[in-house]
Amino acid sequence: MPSPISWADLRGRRVGLWGLGVEGQATLRALQDRGIEPLQVDGVEAFEEAFEQLARCDVVVKSPGISRYGDQCRRLAAAGPLVVGGLGLWLAGTDRSRVLCITGTKGKSTTTSIAGGILTGLGESHVIGGNLGVPPWDPAVPQDVGWWVIETSSYQALDVEVGPKVVAVTSLSEDHLPWHDGSAETYFRDKLSLCTRPGVEVVVADGGDPLLREHLPARDIDWVERAAGRWCEGGQLLGEHNRRNAEIARRGLKALGVPGVDDEARLTEAFAAFTPLPHRLTPVAEVDEVLFVDDSISTNALSALAAVASFPGRRVALLVGGLDRDIDYQPLADGLAGRPDLLVLTLPSNGQRIGRLLAPIAAIRDCESLEQAVQEGHAWAGAGGVVLLSPAAASFDNYADYRERGAAFQAAVSRLGS
């Protein structure tokens, strides 16, 4: 692998920009701020027409959604340009001793927001960036801060050649397989590659995750074996897994050297004002003593299992289904086996596939719409029960994103209440 280059190293080079989404726009601003007018190509559709021009570039900065395993990216790299990502450029040129990168199949956004909440409460200057927040290389982002907490996706991890001081890993399960060459093993390797980059001194990881135990390649890992203590109880976190994420965040900040994270009283005060991110195990309303919970961010079996486990001893109507991405749902069936008082309400498009797998262990009802599922879940759950949207699938078949799906769930609940 060649020596990593930073944003400063792009001056005087022919630069292409491939992908003009949110991160791509930040990259464009960063290039223009340095006096560089790049060749702009908006995604894979315009690639063929612009290929010859891109091939003449010295460096092409691509958006993370463009897979390095795709034919277009392979062809471009073979043609000569150095294909890089914005996060890799930023890490190569920043003070990495002040950077915590947080990754994981599920829980990374929550853990990143918890870390930000702690830093805010402790009065520490910081930036929350990456997938959650803003790209840290955007010229609009202040650079004179004490700490950086960067949510890092598996897409971005492959663009990183030198790592931060601390990496935290929340979980590991199958996800995003089409991007990662269709292989779970490739996804696991790519996701965890961040942990072994040069410069990484500490890896904090969930010790209760068997796949992490099996696949994490780093040594001298700080395994988190227990959930956070009383300091996080005022932060409105639902679920044992979220309290474990809180402890992962605290340990990551401790490894970074943030003062005050070992002081229980200061932590309690710092976290009292924390508000969880929306659509992540978020209570929506109670109707006839039935609790409705929006966990629309759930896109795989691991997240749905954690959501159901957050309501021990209660009747749960679980809404599942969405865009099919060839994920193995057997772990969902295994994890729910023996769970009493469970009704599974299936949603388009792959809900019926999930339902067939779960039929031996739970009651199944196929629903044509989210509205129908909300109504049937309410009628079944009864007083003290829970209707839980935790789809274990992506949203892009019927919704713009998980936020729109969550909003549709909340709207259906409000109509039920009226």
ZAMI-228573 format. One record per residue: residue in three letters; x, y, z of N, C-alpha, C in turn. Coordinates in steps of 0.02 Angstrom, whole numbers, padded with zeros to 5 digits, always signed. Example, Ala and Ser with C-alpha at 12.3 -4.5 7.8 and 13.67 -1.06 7.14 Angstrom:
# residues 2
ALA+00660-00284+00390+00615-00225+00390+00660-00165+00390/SER+00642-00112+00354+00684-00053+00357+00645+00002+00394/
# end
This chain:
# residues 418
MET+00042-00060+00000+00000+00000+00000+00044+00062+00000/PRO+00030+00110-00044+00072+00170-00047+00064+00211+00017/SER+00112+00258+00026+00108+00301+00084+00044+00341+00082/PRO+00010+00349+00138-00053+00385+00138-00043+00458+00121/ILE-00091+00486+00085-00089+00557+00069-00144+00592+00107/SER-00135+00656+00119-00183+00697+00156-00213+00749+00109/TRP-00259+00787+00137-00289+00841+00097-00237+00890+00072/ALA-00187+00904+00114-00135+00952+00094-00095+00928+00034/ASP-00091+00862+00025-00051+00833-00029-00085+00837-00096/LEU-00148+00860-00098-00184+00862-00162-00168+00924-00202/ARG-00138+00974-00171-00122+01035-00208-00074+01020-00265/GLY-00089+01048-00324-00045+01038-00381-00059+00974-00419/ARG-00107+00934-00398-00123+00872-00432-00190+00878-00469/ARG-00197+00835-00520-00261+00831-00555-00307+00787-00513/VAL-00363+00816-00492-00407+00781-00445-00476+00772-00475/GLY-00502+00712-00468-00571+00697-00486-00613+00687-00424/LEU-00676+00705-00429-00724+00694-00374-00779+00650-00401/TRP-00785+00590-00372-00833+00540-00397-00887+00530-00343/GLY-00946+00560-00356-01001+00556-00309-01014+00624-00277/LEU-01075+00649-00283-01091+00717-00261-01147+00718-00211/GLY-01149+00667-00167-01197+00667-00113-01175+00713-00056/VAL-01200+00698+00004-01184+00741+00061-01109+00745+00073/GLU-01076+00687+00074-01004+00687+00085-00968+00716+00024/GLY-00993+00702-00035-00962+00729-00095-00964+00805-00097/GLN-01019+00835-00074-01023+00907-00072-00973+00936-00023/ALA-00964+00902+00035-00913+00925+00083-00843+00919+00053/THR-00832+00866+00014-00767+00857-00019-00755+00911-00070/LEU-00807+00929-00108-00801+00982-00157-00781+01048-00123/ARG-00814+01063-00067-00796+01124-00031-00724+01122-00005/ALA-00702+01064+00017-00634+01057+00042-00583+01067-00013/LEU-00598+01041-00073-00553+01049-00129-00551+01122-00152/GLN-00609+01152-00159-00611+01222-00181-00578+01268-00130/ASP-00584+01251-00066-00552+01291-00014-00476+01290-00022/ARG-00450+01238-00054-00378+01232-00066-00359+01254-00137/GLY-00405+01287-00172-00391+01312-00239-00392+01258-00292/ILE-00425+01202-00279-00428+01146-00327-00498+01143-00356/GLU-00503+01145-00422-00566+01135-00456-00566+01065-00487/PRO-00599+01017-00455-00595+00948-00478-00641+00933-00537/LEU-00626+00880-00572-00673+00850-00619-00729+00818-00577/GLN-00791+00838-00591-00847+00813-00551-00888+00762-00589/VAL-00896+00704-00559-00935+00649-00589-00985+00626-00536/ASP-01049+00628-00553-01100+00615-00503-01122+00542-00504/GLY-01086+00500-00469-01106+00431-00457-01090+00384-00514/VAL-01115+00323-00508-01098+00270-00555-01129+00281-00623/GLU-01186+00316-00627-01220+00324-00691-01179+00365-00741/ALA-01145+00417-00716-01106+00460-00761-01035+00435-00772/PHE-01019+00379-00741-00950+00355-00741-00925+00340-00812/GLU-00964+00303-00850-00940+00279-00915-00923+00338-00961/GLU-00966+00388-00961-00954+00446-01004-00892+00483-00983/ALA-00877+00483-00918-00821+00523-00892-00759+00481-00880/PHE-00761+00416-00897-00706+00372-00877-00638+00396-00902/GLU-00633+00415-00965-00568+00434-00993-00539+00494-00956/GLN-00583+00542-00938-00559+00600-00901-00538+00581-00830/LEU-00578+00539-00798-00559+00516-00731-00493+00479-00732/ALA-00482+00439-00784-00421+00399-00788-00359+00442-00795/ARG-00367+00504-00818-00310+00549-00825-00295+00588-00761/CYS-00337+00579-00710-00325+00613-00646-00269+00579-00608/ASP-00235+00617-00566-00185+00588-00521-00219+00554-00461/VAL-00272+00587-00436-00309+00563-00377-00383+00571-00390/VAL-00422+00520-00372-00495+00525-00375-00521+00513-00304/VAL-00558+00563-00278-00589+00557-00212-00660+00532-00224/LYS-00675+00472-00200-00740+00442-00213-00784+00446-00151/SER-00849+00445-00161-00896+00442-00107-00898+00371-00079/PRO-00912+00363-00014-00909+00297+00017-00960+00248-00010/GLY-01016+00273-00036-01067+00227-00062-01046+00190-00124/ILE-00993+00212-00157-00968+00178-00217-00921+00122-00195/SER-00940+00061-00211-00903+00003-00185-00835-00005-00219/ARG-00784-00018-00179-00718-00033-00206-00717-00100-00242/TYR-00767-00142-00231-00771-00207-00264-00808-00204-00330/GLY-00838-00148-00346-00875-00142-00408-00828-00138-00468/ASP-00854-00158-00525-00814-00159-00587-00787-00090-00604/GLN-00828-00039-00594-00806+00029-00612-00748+00051-00569/CYS-00751+00039-00505-00697+00060-00461-00633+00020-00476/ARG-00640-00043-00489-00581-00085-00507-00549-00060-00571/ARG-00590-00044-00621-00564-00019-00684-00527+00047-00675/LEU-00557+00091-00635-00526+00156-00625-00459+00149-00589/ALA-00456+00109-00538-00393+00099-00501-00340+00068-00547/ALA-00361+00022-00590-00314-00010-00636-00288+00039-00688/ALA-00327+00091-00704-00307+00140-00754-00253+00188-00729/GLY-00241+00189-00664-00186+00230-00639-00200+00278-00582/PRO-00258+00310-00580-00269+00359-00526-00269+00325-00458/LEU-00247+00362-00408-00253+00340-00339-00324+00355-00316/VAL-00362+00304-00299-00432+00312-00278-00435+00313-00202/VAL-00458+00369-00175-00456+00379-00102-00525+00401-00078/GLY-00531+00406-00011-00591+00431+00020-00575+00491+00065/GLY-00626+00531+00078-00615+00591+00117-00591+00578+00188/LEU-00617+00526+00220-00597+00512+00289-00524+00491+00292/GLY-00502+00451+00245-00432+00431+00243-00386+00490+00234/LEU-00405+00537+00190-00365+00597+00180-00361+00638+00245/TRP-00418+00643+00280-00420+00683+00341-00377+00652+00396/LEU-00384+00587+00406-00345+00554+00459-00270+00558+00445/ALA-00251+00557+00381-00180+00560+00365-00149+00627+00382/GLY-00191+00679+00390-00162+00745+00401-00181+00777+00467/THR-00218+00741+00511-00240+00772+00573-00202+00743+00633/ASP-00211+00773+00691-00182+00747+00752-00225+00689+00776/ARG-00205+00628+00760-00246+00569+00773-00248+00549+00846/SER-00205+00581+00888-00207+00565+00959-00269+00593+00993/ARG-00307+00634+00958-00368+00664+00986-00431+00636+00952/VAL-00423+00579+00917-00478+00552+00876-00500+00484+00902/LEU-00565+00477+00912-00597+00413+00926-00643+00397+00868/CYS-00631+00341+00835-00675+00318+00782-00719+00262+00810/ILE-00783+00265+00797-00830+00216+00821-00863+00181+00762/THR-00857+00114+00762-00886+00075+00708-00925+00017+00738/GLY-00954-00025+00696-00996-00080+00718-01056-00087+00673/THR-01082-00147+00666-01140-00157+00623-01199-00117+00648/LYS-01213-00123+00713-01267-00085+00743-01242-00053+00807/GLY-01272+00003+00825-01255+00037+00887-01203+00092+00881/LYS-01173+00099+00822-01119+00149+00817-01146+00220+00821/SER-01205+00234+00792-01232+00302+00796-01251+00319+00868/THR-01283+00271+00902-01301+00282+00972-01240+00293+01015/THR-01189+00252+01005-01128+00257+01044-01092+00323+01030/THR-01091+00343+00967-01061+00407+00949-01098+00465+00982/SER-01165+00462+00980-01203+00517+01011-01194+00517+01087/ILE-01188+00459+01117-01175+00456+01190-01108+00487+01206/ALA-01057+00470+01167-00991+00500+01177-00995+00576+01171/GLY-01033+00600+01121-01041+00672+01114-01078+00703+01173/GLY-01129+00667+01198-01165+00691+01256-01121+00697+01318/ILE-01078+00648+01328-01031+00650+01384-00984+00710+01378/LEU-00955+00719+01319-00908+00774+01308-00943+00842+01318/THR-01004+00847+01294-01042+00910+01304-01052+00923+01379/GLY-01074+00870+01415-01087+00878+01486-01025+00893+01526/LEU-00968+00869+01503-00905+00882+01538-00874+00948+01518/GLY-00905+00983+01470-00879+01048+01449-00819+01044+01404/GLU-00810+00987+01369-00753+00978+01324-00771+00998+01253/SER-00729+01037+01221-00742+01055+01151-00731+00995+01106/HIS-00775+00984+01059-00770+00924+01019-00812+00932+00955/VAL-00801+00886+00909-00841+00881+00848-00864+00808+00841/ILE-00928+00798+00828-00956+00733+00811-00962+00732+00735/GLY-00929+00684+00703-00928+00685+00630-00933+00616+00600/GLY-00919+00613+00535-00925+00550+00499-00996+00538+00478/ASN-01018+00475+00484-01087+00458+00466-01138+00497+00507/LEU-01121+00512+00568-01165+00550+00612-01135+00620+00620/GLY-01171+00670+00597-01143+00737+00603-01116+00760+00536/VAL-01057+00786+00534-01029+00817+00474-00962+00785+00456/PRO-00944+00783+00392-00877+00760+00374-00825+00806+00406/PRO-00777+00780+00442-00731+00824+00479-00686+00866+00435/TRP-00682+00851+00371-00640+00891+00326-00678+00948+00293/ASP-00743+00955+00307-00781+01010+00279-00752+01075+00305/PRO-00738+01124+00262-00709+01188+00285-00752+01224+00336/ALA-00817+01208+00338-00861+01240+00387-00851+01213+00457/VAL-00816+01158+00465-00807+01126+00530-00746+01156+00565/PRO-00752+01181+00626-00693+01208+00661-00643+01153+00676/GLN-00580+01169+00668-00527+01120+00678-00493+01128+00746/ASP-00504+01183+00779-00469+01196+00843-00511+01171+00902/VAL-00527+01107+00901-00566+01077+00955-00523+01027+00992/GLY-00546+01008+01052-00507+00962+01092-00511+00891+01069/TRP-00571+00868+01047-00580+00797+01033-00624+00787+00971/TRP-00612+00731+00937-00651+00712+00879-00681+00643+00893/VAL-00747+00636+00881-00780+00571+00884-00811+00559+00816/ILE-00786+00509+00780-00804+00499+00710-00838+00432+00701/GLU-00902+00433+00684-00936+00371+00666-00910+00347+00598/THR-00889+00285+00595-00856+00259+00535-00892+00197+00509/SER-00914+00200+00447-00948+00144+00416-00898+00095+00387/SER-00923+00036+00370-00880-00013+00336-00857+00013+00269/TYR-00899+00053+00236-00879+00083+00172-00818+00128+00181/GLN-00819+00169+00234-00765+00216+00245-00702+00182+00270/ALA-00709+00127+00306-00651+00094+00336-00599+00075+00283/LEU-00622+00054+00224-00575+00034+00172-00537+00093+00142/ASP-00560+00154+00155-00526+00213+00130-00473+00239+00179/VAL-00468+00206+00237-00423+00229+00290-00358+00189+00289/GLU-00302+00224+00287-00237+00191+00286-00199+00200+00351/VAL-00212+00254+00388-00184+00263+00454-00241+00276+00502/GLY-00238+00244+00561-00295+00246+00605-00291+00299+00659/PRO-00347+00309+00694-00347+00354+00751-00314+00321+00811/LYS-00307+00357+00865-00278+00328+00925-00323+00273+00953/VAL-00389+00284+00952-00436+00237+00982-00490+00219+00932/VAL-00505+00154+00929-00562+00129+00891-00608+00092+00938/ALA-00673+00106+00934-00723+00069+00973-00768+00031+00925/VAL-00783-00032+00942-00825-00074+00899-00885-00098+00940/THR-00945-00084+00916-01005-00097+00955-01035-00167+00943/SER-01029-00193+00883-01063-00256+00867-01039-00281+00799/LEU-01057-00344+00783-01041-00371+00718-01095-00422+00698/SER-01124-00410+00639-01170-00458+00609-01175-00442+00535/GLU-01208-00485+00497-01211-00475+00425-01249-00412+00407/ASP-01221-00374+00360-01254-00313+00336-01216-00290+00273/HIS-01250-00251+00232-01218-00219+00174-01180-00269+00130/LEU-01205-00330+00123-01167-00380+00086-01157-00363+00013/PRO-01206-00334-00023-01194-00318-00094-01133-00272-00103/TRP-01123-00223-00059-01065-00178-00065-01001-00216-00055/HIS-01001-00264-00009-00940-00300+00009-00934-00366-00029/ASP-00944-00362-00094-00932-00419-00140-00979-00477-00125/GLY-01035-00464-00090-01084-00517-00078-01064-00567-00024/SER-01012-00552+00014-00984-00601+00061-00986-00575+00132/ALA-01013-00616+00178-01013-00597+00249-00941-00593+00275/GLU-00899-00639+00255-00830-00639+00279-00793-00577+00255/THR-00807-00556+00194-00776-00494+00168-00801-00434+00208/TYR-00865-00433+00222-00892-00378+00262-00860-00376+00331/PHE-00855-00433+00364-00823-00435+00430-00752-00408+00427/ARG-00714-00431+00377-00645-00410+00370-00640-00335+00358/ASP-00682-00310+00312-00680-00239+00296-00701-00196+00355/LYS-00754-00216+00389-00779-00178+00446-00725-00172+00500/LEU-00689-00226+00513-00641-00227+00568-00571-00206+00547/SER-00561-00192+00483-00494-00172+00459-00470-00108+00493/LEU-00517-00066+00514-00500-00003+00547-00459-00016+00611/CYS-00472-00073+00643-00441-00088+00708-00366-00103+00703/THR-00342-00119+00644-00272-00140+00636-00231-00090+00594/ARG-00260-00032+00580-00222+00017+00542-00164+00044+00584/PRO-00110+00064+00553-00054+00095+00590-00078+00156+00629/GLY-00055+00162+00691-00073+00218+00733-00126+00202+00785/VAL-00163+00148+00775-00214+00129+00825-00179+00101+00887/GLU-00193+00131+00944-00163+00109+01007-00210+00067+01050/VAL-00274+00083+01048-00323+00050+01091-00385+00031+01050/VAL-00409-00030+01060-00472-00052+01031-00519-00070+01088/VAL-00577-00038+01091-00628-00053+01140-00684-00090+01103/ALA-00707-00147+01131-00756-00187+01095-00804-00221+01143/ASP-00863-00236+01117-00915-00269+01156-00895-00342+01169/GLY-00881-00357+01231-00858-00424+01249-00913-00476+01247/GLY-00976-00455+01241-01031-00502+01239-01051-00522+01169/ASP-01015-00499+01119-01032-00514+01049-00989-00571+01024/PRO-01018-00630+01012-00976-00688+00992-00942-00680+00925/LEU-00974-00645+00878-00942-00636+00813-00882-00589+00819/LEU-00887-00539+00862-00828-00496+00874-00772-00536+00905/ARG-00789-00578+00953-00738-00620+00985-00703-00664+00933/GLU-00740-00686+00884-00712-00732+00834-00672-00696+00781/HIS-00694-00636+00761-00666-00605+00701-00620-00545+00714/LEU-00623-00515+00774-00584-00454+00785-00509-00470+00782/PRO-00472-00441+00735-00402-00460+00726-00353-00424+00772/ALA-00375-00373+00806-00328-00334+00846-00307-00372+00909/ARG-00252-00350+00938-00229-00377+01002-00238-00325+01057/ASP-00233-00348+01119-00238-00302+01177-00304-00262+01174/ILE-00358-00299+01168-00424-00269+01162-00453-00256+01232/ASP-00483-00198+01241-00520-00183+01302-00591-00208+01292/TRP-00605-00270+01314-00671-00299+01305-00719-00271+01358/VAL-00775-00245+01336-00826-00219+01382-00874-00277+01398/GLU-00872-00298+01461-00910-00356+01482-00975-00338+01517/ARG-00985-00275+01535-01044-00256+01573-01072-00190+01547/ALA-01135-00179+01564-01167-00116+01545-01143-00059+01590/ALA-01156+00002+01569-01137+00060+01608-01173+00060+01675/GLY-01144+00095+01723-01173+00099+01790-01229+00150+01793/ARG-01242+00173+01854-01300+00217+01865-01294+00285+01831/TRP-01233+00303+01811-01225+00369+01782-01266+00380+01719/CYS-01284+00326+01683-01321+00335+01621-01396+00327+01629/GLU-01420+00315+01689-01492+00303+01699-01535+00364+01686/GLY-01506+00423+01692-01545+00483+01678-01547+00502+01605/GLY-01516+00462+01563-01512+00479+01492-01565+00449+01448/GLN-01617+00418+01477-01674+00393+01439-01656+00337+01390/LEU-01605+00298+01407-01585+00243+01363-01627+00182+01379/LEU-01657+00152+01327-01693+00089+01335-01648+00032+01315/GLY-01649-00022+01353-01615-00083+01332-01546-00093+01360/GLU-01531-00155+01378-01465-00173+01404-01411-00158+01352/HIS-01426-00170+01288-01375-00159+01236-01356-00085+01232/ASN-01403-00040+01243-01386+00031+01241-01346+00053+01301/ARG-01359+00022+01359-01317+00038+01417-01247+00010+01409/ARG-01242-00045+01372-01175-00071+01356-01140-00023+01307/ASN-01179+00003+01259-01150+00053+01213-01125+00114+01251/ALA-01161+00132+01304-01139+00189+01345-01072+00175+01378/GLU-01063+00114+01401-00998+00096+01431-00942+00094+01379/ILE-00958+00071+01318-00909+00072+01264-00888+00144+01250/ALA-00936+00190+01247-00920+00260+01236-00875+00287+01291/ARG-00892+00272+01353-00852+00297+01409-00781+00269+01406/ARG-00774+00205+01392-00707+00175+01389-00667+00204+01331/GLY-00700+00217+01275-00665+00248+01219-00638+00316+01236/LEU-00679+00356+01269-00657+00423+01290-00602+00419+01342/LYS-00606+00370+01386-00554+00361+01436-00487+00344+01403/ALA-00489+00299+01354-00428+00281+01318-00400+00340+01280/LEU-00443+00386+01259-00421+00445+01223-00387+00495+01270/GLY-00403+00490+01335-00374+00536+01384-00418+00592+01406/VAL-00484+00586+01393-00530+00639+01413-00536+00641+01489/PRO-00526+00698+01520-00531+00702+01593-00603+00698+01616/GLY-00614+00667+01674-00680+00667+01705-00722+00605+01692/VAL-00700+00561+01645-00743+00505+01628-00741+00449+01680/ASP-00696+00453+01728-00695+00404+01783-00730+00430+01845/ASP-00756+00491+01842-00789+00522+01899-00864+00510+01893/GLU-00891+00464+01935-00961+00445+01930-01008+00504+01938/ALA-00993+00549+01984-01036+00606+01996-01037+00653+01935/ARG-00978+00667+01907-00974+00710+01849-01008+00678+01788/LEU-00999+00613+01781-01031+00578+01725-01107+00581+01731/THR-01132+00569+01791-01205+00571+01802-01233+00639+01784/GLU-01200+00691+01806-01222+00758+01791-01216+00773+01716/ALA-01161+00750+01686-01149+00763+01616-01201+00730+01571/PHE-01225+00671+01593-01269+00632+01550-01342+00646+01562/ALA-01358+00684+01613-01428+00694+01632-01469+00726+01576/ALA-01438+00767+01535-01475+00802+01482-01474+00765+01416/PHE-01444+00705+01415-01438+00669+01351-01505+00646+01325/THR-01517+00657+01261-01577+00634+01227-01557+00584+01173/PRO-01584+00523+01173-01565+00473+01122-01584+00497+01052/LEU-01549+00471+01003-01565+00486+00933-01634+00459+00915/PRO-01669+00492+00869-01735+00468+00850-01731+00403+00810/HIS-01787+00366+00812-01795+00304+00774-01749+00248+00798/ARG-01724+00254+00858-01681+00203+00888-01710+00183+00955/LEU-01756+00135+00953-01790+00112+01013-01821+00171+01051/THR-01857+00211+01013-01887+00273+01038-01960+00263+01055/PRO-01980+00272+01118-02052+00268+01134-02090+00323+01097/VAL-02144+00304+01064-02184+00351+01024-02245+00375+01062/ALA-02283+00327+01089-02345+00345+01123-02372+00283+01159/GLU-02419+00295+01204-02457+00241+01233-02530+00251+01213/VAL-02560+00198+01185-02630+00200+01166-02664+00141+01200/ASP-02713+00155+01241-02747+00102+01280-02697+00060+01319/GLU-02647+00093+01348-02594+00061+01388-02549+00015+01347/VAL-02552+00021+01281-02505-00015+01237-02449+00034+01218/LEU-02386+00014+01229-02329+00056+01213-02307+00044+01141/PHE-02301+00098+01102-02276+00094+01033-02204+00120+01032/VAL-02160+00081+01002-02088+00096+01002-02061+00096+00931/ASP-02028+00150+00912-02000+00159+00845-01926+00141+00845/ASP-01909+00085+00814-01840+00064+00805-01826+00055+00731/SER-01848+00104+00691-01844+00098+00619-01773+00091+00593/ILE-01724+00113+00633-01654+00107+00612-01632+00034+00607/SER-01670-00012+00636-01653-00083+00636-01654-00111+00564/THR-01597-00136+00542-01593-00163+00474-01565-00234+00471/ASN-01556-00266+00528-01533-00336+00526-01557-00373+00588/ALA-01541-00437+00591-01565-00480+00645-01539-00458+00712/LEU-01477-00438+00715-01446-00419+00779-01484-00362+00813/SER-01501-00311+00775-01535-00254+00804-01605-00271+00826/ALA-01640-00312+00787-01708-00332+00806-01707-00374+00870/LEU-01659-00419+00876-01653-00459+00937-01642-00415+00998/ALA-01597-00367+00992-01582-00323+01048-01644-00282+01067/ALA-01683-00262+01017-01743-00223+01031-01795-00264+01070/VAL-01807-00325+01047-01856-00368+01081-01833-00383+01153/ALA-01768-00394+01161-01741-00410+01227-01748-00352+01276/SER-01762-00293+01251-01769-00234+01295-01835-00234+01333/PHE-01880-00282+01316-01945-00284+01348-01959-00353+01378/PRO-01919-00373+01427-01929-00439+01457-01996-00442+01495/GLY-02029-00500+01488-02091-00511+01525-02151-00475+01496/ARG-02145-00443+01438-02202-00407+01409-02221-00438+01342/ARG-02286-00434+01326-02309-00456+01260-02281-00408+01208/VAL-02251-00435+01155-02221-00393+01103-02248-00413+01035/ALA-02277-00365+01000-02295-00372+00930-02239-00341+00889/LEU-02202-00383+00854-02141-00361+00819-02156-00352+00745/LEU-02144-00292+00719-02154-00277+00648-02088-00285+00612/VAL-02085-00332+00562-02024-00345+00527-02036-00342+00451/GLY-01982-00327+00414-01985-00330+00342-01967-00264+00309/GLY-01938-00268+00250-01917-00211+00211-01878-00234+00151/LEU-01829-00196+00130-01789-00214+00072-01747-00276+00086/ASP-01751-00324+00041-01713-00386+00050-01641-00378+00024/ARG-01593-00395+00066-01522-00389+00047-01484-00454+00059/ASP-01520-00511+00054-01490-00577+00060-01459-00590+00128/ILE-01484-00557+00179-01459-00568+00247-01487-00633+00274/ASP-01446-00668+00312-01466-00731+00344-01506-00714+00408/TYR-01570-00735+00409-01613-00720+00467-01618-00778+00516/GLN-01578-00830+00505-01579-00885+00553-01560-00862+00624/PRO-01511-00816+00632-01496-00792+00699-01556-00759+00734/LEU-01602-00728+00695-01662-00699+00724-01707-00754+00751/ALA-01715-00806+00711-01756-00863+00734-01725-00896+00795/ASP-01660-00905+00795-01627-00937+00852-01634-00894+00915/GLY-01626-00829+00907-01628-00784+00965-01698-00776+00994/LEU-01749-00783+00952-01818-00774+00976-01850-00840+00999/ALA-01817-00895+00986-01844-00960+01006-01855-00962+01082/GLY-01913-00982+01103-01929-00985+01173-01955-00920+01202/ARG-01958-00868+01160-01985-00804+01184-02061-00809+01189/PRO-02089-00802+01249-02162-00806+01256-02197-00742+01233/ASP-02260-00748+01219-02302-00689+01205-02273-00646+01150/LEU-02258-00678+01093-02229-00642+01036-02273-00652+00975/LEU-02291-00596+00943-02326-00597+00879-02281-00562+00828/VAL-02270-00594+00771-02230-00564+00717-02277-00541+00662/LEU-02276-00477+00647-02316-00447+00594-02269-00430+00537/THR-02279-00461+00479-02232-00453+00424-02254-00398+00377/LEU-02204-00360+00352-02215-00303+00307-02181-00317+00240/PRO-02206-00285+00187-02170-00289+00123-02101-00259+00130/SER-02049-00281+00094-02054-00328+00040-02032-00399+00061/ASN-01986-00404+00110-01960-00470+00127-01988-00497+00193/GLY-02040-00465+00219-02068-00487+00283-02092-00558+00281/GLN-02123-00578+00226-02149-00647+00223-02092-00698+00223/ARG-02035-00680+00193-01977-00725+00196-01954-00734+00268/ILE-01952-00678+00305-01933-00682+00376-01985-00722+00415/GLY-02049-00709+00399-02103-00743+00434-02101-00818+00425/ARG-02085-00842+00365-02081-00915+00354-02028-00946+00399/LEU-01974-00911+00409-01920-00937+00451-01940-00937+00525/LEU-01980-00887+00545-02000-00881+00615-02063-00920+00632/ALA-02098-00946+00581-02162-00979+00593-02158-01036+00644/PRO-02104-01076+00648-02102-01129+00698-02099-01105+00770/ILE-02081-01041+00781-02069-01019+00850-02115-00962+00872/ALA-02155-00934+00826-02196-00877+00844-02259-00875+00801/ALA-02310-00840+00824-02369-00828+00784-02352-00776+00730/ILE-02375-00787+00669-02358-00744+00612-02422-00718+00581/ARG-02422-00653+00566-02476-00623+00526-02445-00581+00472/ASP-02463-00595+00410-02438-00555+00354-02481-00494+00344/CYS-02449-00436+00339-02484-00372+00331-02465-00339+00266/GLU-02512-00306+00235-02499-00273+00171-02471-00203+00180/SER-02477-00176+00240-02455-00107+00251-02435-00097+00323/LEU-02397-00044+00335-02378-00025+00403-02440-00007+00444/GLU-02487+00026+00412-02549+00044+00446-02585-00017+00473/GLN-02591-00069+00432-02624-00130+00454-02586-00163+00511/ALA-02520-00164+00507-02480-00195+00559-02488-00159+00626/VAL-02491-00092+00624-02501-00053+00686-02568-00070+00717/GLN-02620-00075+00675-02687-00090+00701-02690-00160+00730/GLU-02662-00209+00696-02665-00278+00720-02621-00287+00782/GLY-02564-00253+00783-02521-00257+00842-02555-00228+00903/HIS-02590-00172+00894-02625-00140+00950-02680-00186+00976/ALA-02719-00216+00931-02773-00260+00952-02748-00321+00989/TRP-02690-00345+00971-02663-00407+01002-02626-00393+01067/ALA-02588-00339+01070-02542-00328+01126-02578-00321+01193/GLY-02631-00283+01195-02669-00273+01257-02631-00229+01307/ALA-02664-00213+01361-02634-00169+01411-02569-00197+01437/GLY-02517-00156+01438-02451-00177+01460-02408-00206+01404/GLY-02437-00216+01345-02399-00244+01289-02362-00190+01250/VAL-02321-00213+01202-02279-00169+01162-02289-00185+01088/VAL-02297-00133+01048-02295-00140+00975-02229-00109+00953/LEU-02186-00151+00925-02116-00132+00913-02100-00135+00838/LEU-02087-00077+00809-02061-00075+00740-01985-00083+00744/SER-01962-00144+00729-01890-00157+00725-01881-00204+00665/PRO-01880-00176+00604-01893-00214+00544-01841-00266+00524/ALA-01780-00259+00549-01725-00306+00530-01712-00304+00455/ALA-01728-00249+00423-01719-00242+00351-01716-00169+00333/ALA-01683-00154+00278-01677-00084+00256-01744-00059+00231/SER-01749+00006+00221-01813+00039+00207-01822+00059+00134/PHE-01771+00051+00093-01770+00086+00028-01818+00056-00024/ASP-01852+00002-00008-01901-00024-00055-01964+00019-00057/ASN-01985+00044+00001-02048+00082+00005-02041+00152+00035/TYR-01981+00169+00060-01971+00233+00093-01904+00263+00071/ALA-01899+00329+00079-01836+00362+00061-01779+00339+00105/ASP-01794+00328+00169-01744+00305+00216-01779+00282+00280/TYR-01740+00263+00331-01769+00239+00393-01808+00294+00429/ARG-01788+00357+00419-01823+00412+00451-01895+00417+00425/GLU-01903+00412+00359-01970+00415+00330-02012+00356+00353/ARG-01981+00297+00358-02017+00238+00383-02040+00249+00455/GLY-01995+00275+00497-02012+00289+00566-02068+00340+00572/ALA-02065+00392+00529-02117+00443+00530-02184+00414+00510/ALA-02183+00367+00462-02245+00334+00440-02274+00292+00498/PHE-02231+00259+00535-02253+00220+00593-02285+00267+00645/GLN-02252+00321+00659-02278+00368+00709-02345+00398+00687/ALA-02351+00411+00622-02414+00438+00596-02470+00387+00603/ALA-02454+00324+00589-02505+00271+00596-02527+00263+00669/VAL-02480+00270+00715-02497+00267+00786-02541+00325+00806/SER-02526+00385+00781-02566+00444+00799-02637+00436+00772/ARG-02645+00408+00713-02713+00397+00686-02750+00345+00728/LEU-02714+00296+00752-02746+00245+00795-02771+00277+00859/GLY-02731+00323+00888-02751+00356+00949-02812+00400+00941/SER-02819+00430+00881-02875+00475+00871-02939+00438+00855/
# end
